[in-house]
Amino acid sequence: MKIAVLIKYVPEATAAWRFAEDHTLDRDSVDGRLSELDEYAVEQAVRLVEAGSATEISYLTMGPARAVDAVRKALAMGGDRAVHVLDDALHGSDAVGTASVLAAALRRMEFDLVIFGMASTDAEMSVLPVMVADLLRLPAVANAVTLRVDGSALTAERETDDAIEEVVAPLPALVSVTDRSGEARYPSFKGIVAAKKKPVTTWSLSDLEIAPERVGTAGAATEVLAVRPSPPREAGTVIVDEGDAAVRLAEFLAANKLL
Protein backbone atom coordinates (compact mmCIF):
# COMPACT_ATOMS: atom_id res chain seq x y z
CA MET A 1 0.00 0.00 0.00
CA LYS A 2 1.22 3.47 -0.89
CA ILE A 3 0.51 6.54 1.25
CA ALA A 4 0.48 10.20 0.23
CA VAL A 5 0.80 12.69 3.10
CA LEU A 6 -0.15 16.33 2.60
CA ILE A 7 2.06 18.78 4.51
CA LYS A 8 2.34 22.56 4.72
CA TYR A 9 5.11 25.07 5.41
CA VAL A 10 3.69 27.64 7.83
CA PRO A 11 5.05 30.73 9.61
CA GLU A 12 6.23 30.32 13.17
CA ALA A 13 3.24 30.87 15.44
CA THR A 14 5.26 32.96 17.91
CA ALA A 15 6.76 35.26 15.26
CA ALA A 16 5.46 38.71 14.36
CA TRP A 17 3.54 38.25 11.11
CA ARG A 18 3.56 40.97 8.46
CA PHE A 19 1.20 41.42 5.55
CA ALA A 20 1.88 42.75 2.07
CA GLU A 21 -0.11 45.48 0.33
CA ASP A 22 -2.36 42.86 -1.26
CA HIS A 23 -3.27 41.59 2.24
CA THR A 24 -1.38 38.32 1.82
CA LEU A 25 1.12 37.12 4.39
CA ASP A 26 4.67 38.33 3.79
CA ARG A 27 6.30 34.93 4.18
CA ASP A 28 9.78 36.25 3.41
CA SER A 29 9.71 38.34 6.59
CA VAL A 30 9.08 35.47 9.01
CA ASP A 31 10.69 32.12 9.71
CA GLY A 32 8.65 29.04 8.91
CA ARG A 33 8.38 25.36 9.76
CA LEU A 34 6.47 22.17 9.07
CA SER A 35 2.96 22.69 10.43
CA GLU A 36 2.83 21.04 13.83
CA LEU A 37 -0.56 19.48 13.11
CA ASP A 38 0.85 17.92 9.93
CA GLU A 39 3.52 16.17 12.01
CA TYR A 40 0.77 13.93 13.37
CA ALA A 41 -0.14 12.93 9.81
CA VAL A 42 3.51 12.09 9.13
CA GLU A 43 3.65 10.05 12.33
CA GLN A 44 0.59 8.00 11.44
CA ALA A 45 1.97 7.24 7.98
CA VAL A 46 5.31 6.10 9.42
CA ARG A 47 3.51 3.92 11.96
CA LEU A 48 1.53 2.20 9.19
CA VAL A 49 4.80 1.39 7.41
CA GLU A 50 6.35 0.10 10.64
CA ALA A 51 3.29 -2.10 11.20
CA GLY A 52 3.69 -3.61 7.75
CA SER A 53 0.42 -2.10 6.46
CA ALA A 54 2.15 0.19 3.97
CA THR A 55 5.28 0.05 1.86
CA GLU A 56 5.85 3.60 0.68
CA ILE A 57 5.27 7.20 1.81
CA SER A 58 5.27 10.21 -0.51
CA TYR A 59 4.81 13.78 0.69
CA LEU A 60 3.06 16.56 -1.19
CA THR A 61 3.27 20.26 -0.45
CA MET A 62 2.38 23.50 -2.20
CA GLY A 63 4.19 26.67 -1.25
CA PRO A 64 7.17 28.98 -1.69
CA ALA A 65 10.73 27.82 -2.28
CA ARG A 66 11.40 27.62 1.46
CA ALA A 67 8.62 25.02 1.80
CA VAL A 68 11.28 22.45 0.97
CA ASP A 69 12.44 22.85 4.60
CA ALA A 70 9.13 21.35 5.75
CA VAL A 71 9.53 18.56 3.22
CA ARG A 72 13.01 17.70 4.46
CA LYS A 73 11.81 17.51 8.07
CA ALA A 74 9.00 15.15 7.10
CA LEU A 75 11.45 12.99 5.15
CA ALA A 76 13.75 12.95 8.17
CA MET A 77 10.90 11.53 10.27
CA GLY A 78 10.34 8.82 7.66
CA GLY A 79 9.18 8.34 4.10
CA ASP A 80 10.63 7.90 0.66
CA ARG A 81 10.08 10.90 -1.62
CA ALA A 82 8.23 14.19 -1.98
CA VAL A 83 6.59 16.49 -4.51
CA HIS A 84 6.75 20.28 -4.17
CA VAL A 85 4.29 22.32 -6.23
CA LEU A 86 6.08 25.64 -6.79
CA ASP A 87 4.85 28.44 -9.05
CA ASP A 88 4.76 32.23 -8.65
CA ALA A 89 1.17 32.26 -9.93
CA LEU A 90 0.06 30.40 -6.78
CA HIS A 91 0.58 33.51 -4.65
CA GLY A 92 -2.70 34.50 -3.01
CA SER A 93 -4.50 31.20 -3.63
CA ASP A 94 -7.43 30.55 -1.30
CA ALA A 95 -8.74 27.18 -0.11
CA VAL A 96 -10.62 26.55 -3.36
CA GLY A 97 -7.55 27.14 -5.53
CA THR A 98 -5.28 25.21 -3.18
CA ALA A 99 -7.61 22.21 -3.16
CA SER A 100 -7.72 22.14 -6.97
CA VAL A 101 -3.91 22.21 -7.21
CA LEU A 102 -3.42 19.50 -4.58
CA ALA A 103 -6.05 17.30 -6.19
CA ALA A 104 -4.39 17.70 -9.59
CA ALA A 105 -1.02 16.76 -8.09
CA LEU A 106 -2.46 13.70 -6.34
CA ARG A 107 -3.91 12.51 -9.64
CA ARG A 108 -0.34 12.26 -10.92
CA MET A 109 0.85 10.36 -7.84
CA GLU A 110 0.34 6.73 -6.90
CA PHE A 111 -1.53 6.25 -3.61
CA ASP A 112 -3.97 4.01 -1.81
CA LEU A 113 -4.39 6.29 1.20
CA VAL A 114 -4.11 10.07 1.57
CA ILE A 115 -3.43 11.47 5.04
CA PHE A 116 -3.92 15.09 6.12
CA GLY A 117 -3.45 16.85 9.43
CA MET A 118 -6.69 18.18 10.91
CA ALA A 119 -5.82 21.79 9.97
CA SER A 120 -2.90 24.07 9.21
CA THR A 121 -1.57 26.13 12.10
CA ASP A 122 -1.76 29.38 10.14
CA ALA A 123 -5.20 29.47 8.49
CA GLU A 124 -6.83 26.83 10.76
CA MET A 125 -9.73 26.34 8.33
CA SER A 126 -9.86 22.51 8.43
CA VAL A 127 -11.61 22.39 5.04
CA LEU A 128 -8.92 21.16 2.64
CA PRO A 129 -9.16 17.42 3.42
CA VAL A 130 -12.84 17.14 2.50
CA MET A 131 -12.47 19.55 -0.44
CA VAL A 132 -9.68 17.46 -1.94
CA ALA A 133 -11.59 14.24 -1.25
CA ASP A 134 -14.61 15.67 -3.08
CA LEU A 135 -12.52 16.63 -6.11
CA LEU A 136 -10.96 13.16 -6.23
CA ARG A 137 -14.26 11.40 -5.46
CA LEU A 138 -12.69 9.61 -2.50
CA PRO A 139 -14.39 8.54 0.73
CA ALA A 140 -13.24 10.88 3.50
CA VAL A 141 -12.84 10.27 7.22
CA ALA A 142 -12.27 13.45 9.24
CA ASN A 143 -10.61 13.94 12.63
CA ALA A 144 -9.41 10.39 13.28
CA VAL A 145 -7.50 9.53 16.44
CA THR A 146 -6.52 5.98 15.41
CA LEU A 147 -5.87 4.38 12.02
CA ARG A 148 -5.77 0.75 10.93
CA VAL A 149 -5.49 -0.70 7.45
CA ASP A 150 -6.66 -4.25 6.87
CA GLY A 151 -6.51 -5.48 3.30
CA SER A 152 -8.59 -3.14 1.15
CA ALA A 153 -10.22 -1.12 3.95
CA LEU A 154 -9.31 1.68 6.32
CA THR A 155 -10.68 1.58 9.87
CA ALA A 156 -10.49 4.77 11.91
CA GLU A 157 -11.75 5.87 15.30
CA ARG A 158 -12.76 9.42 16.04
CA GLU A 159 -13.81 10.89 19.35
CA THR A 160 -16.86 13.11 19.75
CA ASP A 161 -18.30 14.74 22.86
CA ASP A 162 -20.70 11.83 23.29
CA ALA A 163 -19.04 8.73 21.87
CA ILE A 164 -16.13 7.06 20.10
CA GLU A 165 -17.09 6.33 16.50
CA GLU A 166 -15.52 3.58 14.40
CA VAL A 167 -15.61 4.35 10.68
CA VAL A 168 -14.68 1.92 7.92
CA ALA A 169 -13.93 3.13 4.38
CA PRO A 170 -12.80 1.20 1.29
CA LEU A 171 -9.44 2.06 -0.21
CA PRO A 172 -8.43 4.31 -1.86
CA ALA A 173 -9.53 6.78 0.79
CA LEU A 174 -8.60 10.06 2.45
CA VAL A 175 -8.33 10.68 6.20
CA SER A 176 -7.39 13.60 8.44
CA VAL A 177 -5.89 12.94 11.88
CA THR A 178 -6.03 15.06 15.02
CA ASP A 179 -3.35 16.01 17.53
CA ARG A 180 -4.68 13.21 19.77
CA SER A 181 -3.64 10.50 17.34
CA GLY A 182 -0.19 9.99 18.86
CA GLU A 183 2.87 12.08 19.67
CA ALA A 184 5.01 12.80 16.63
CA ARG A 185 8.58 11.53 16.77
CA TYR A 186 11.69 13.68 16.59
CA PRO A 187 13.89 13.14 13.52
CA SER A 188 17.00 11.18 14.35
CA PHE A 189 20.45 12.28 13.18
CA LYS A 190 20.49 9.30 10.82
CA GLY A 191 17.08 10.33 9.48
CA ILE A 192 18.19 13.93 8.93
CA VAL A 193 21.23 12.80 6.95
CA ALA A 194 19.18 10.34 4.91
CA ALA A 195 16.53 12.97 4.14
CA LYS A 196 19.06 15.06 2.24
CA LYS A 197 19.43 12.26 -0.31
CA LYS A 198 15.75 11.48 -0.81
CA PRO A 199 14.23 12.77 -4.07
CA VAL A 200 12.08 15.92 -4.06
CA THR A 201 10.36 16.59 -7.38
CA THR A 202 9.21 20.11 -8.25
CA TRP A 203 6.05 20.60 -10.32
CA SER A 204 4.73 23.85 -11.78
CA LEU A 205 1.18 24.72 -12.82
CA SER A 206 2.03 23.82 -16.39
CA ASP A 207 3.08 20.35 -15.25
CA LEU A 208 -0.36 19.98 -13.65
CA GLU A 209 -2.10 21.50 -16.70
CA ILE A 210 -3.70 24.22 -14.57
CA ALA A 211 -4.19 27.68 -16.07
CA PRO A 212 -2.64 30.43 -13.89
CA GLU A 213 -5.87 32.45 -13.88
CA ARG A 214 -7.63 29.60 -12.03
CA VAL A 215 -5.47 30.05 -8.94
CA GLY A 216 -3.71 32.82 -7.06
CA THR A 217 -5.38 36.11 -6.19
CA ALA A 218 -7.04 36.36 -9.60
CA GLY A 219 -8.75 32.99 -9.28
CA ALA A 220 -9.64 33.21 -5.60
CA ALA A 221 -13.28 32.70 -4.62
CA THR A 222 -12.72 34.79 -1.49
CA GLU A 223 -11.21 38.23 -0.92
CA VAL A 224 -9.43 39.70 2.09
CA LEU A 225 -10.69 43.26 2.53
CA ALA A 226 -8.50 44.36 5.43
CA VAL A 227 -5.93 43.16 7.95
CA ARG A 228 -4.81 44.62 11.24
CA PRO A 229 -2.23 43.61 13.84
CA SER A 230 -3.31 41.94 17.04
CA PRO A 231 -3.75 44.43 19.89
CA PRO A 232 -0.89 44.52 22.38
CA ARG A 233 -1.36 42.52 25.54
CA GLU A 234 -2.60 44.51 28.49
CA ALA A 235 -1.07 44.19 31.92
CA GLY A 236 -2.80 41.57 34.03
CA THR A 237 -4.54 42.11 37.35
CA VAL A 238 -2.50 41.16 40.41
CA ILE A 239 -4.43 40.15 43.51
CA VAL A 240 -2.45 40.29 46.75
CA ASP A 241 -3.97 38.08 49.41
CA GLU A 242 -4.88 40.24 52.38
CA GLY A 243 -7.57 37.92 53.62
CA ASP A 244 -10.03 38.78 50.87
CA ALA A 245 -8.29 37.22 47.84
CA ALA A 246 -11.03 34.65 47.24
CA VAL A 247 -13.74 37.30 47.19
CA ARG A 248 -11.76 39.61 44.90
CA LEU A 249 -10.95 36.72 42.54
CA ALA A 250 -14.63 35.77 42.35
CA GLU A 251 -15.56 39.40 41.65
CA PHE A 252 -12.94 39.61 38.88
CA LEU A 253 -14.19 36.41 37.22
CA ALA A 254 -17.80 37.54 37.47
CA ALA A 255 -16.99 41.00 36.03
CA ASN A 256 -15.33 39.34 33.01
CA LYS A 257 -18.18 36.85 32.63
CA LEU A 258 -15.90 33.93 33.41
CA LEU A 259 -17.94 32.72 36.34
Buried (B, 14 or more C-beta within 10 A) or exposed (E): BBBBBBBBBBBEEEEEBBBBEEEBBEBEEBEBBBBBBBBBBBBBBBBBBEEEBBEBBBBBBBBBEEBBBBBBBBBBBBBBBBBBBBBEBBBBBBBBBBBBBBBBBBEEBEBBBBBBBBBBBBBEEBEBBBBBBEBBEBBBBBBBBBBBBEEEEBBBBBBEEEEEBEBEBEBBBBBBBBBBBBEBBEBEEEBBEBBEEBEBBEBBBEBBEBEBEBBBBEBBEEEEEEEEEEEEEEEEEEBEEEEEEEEBBEEEEEEEEEE
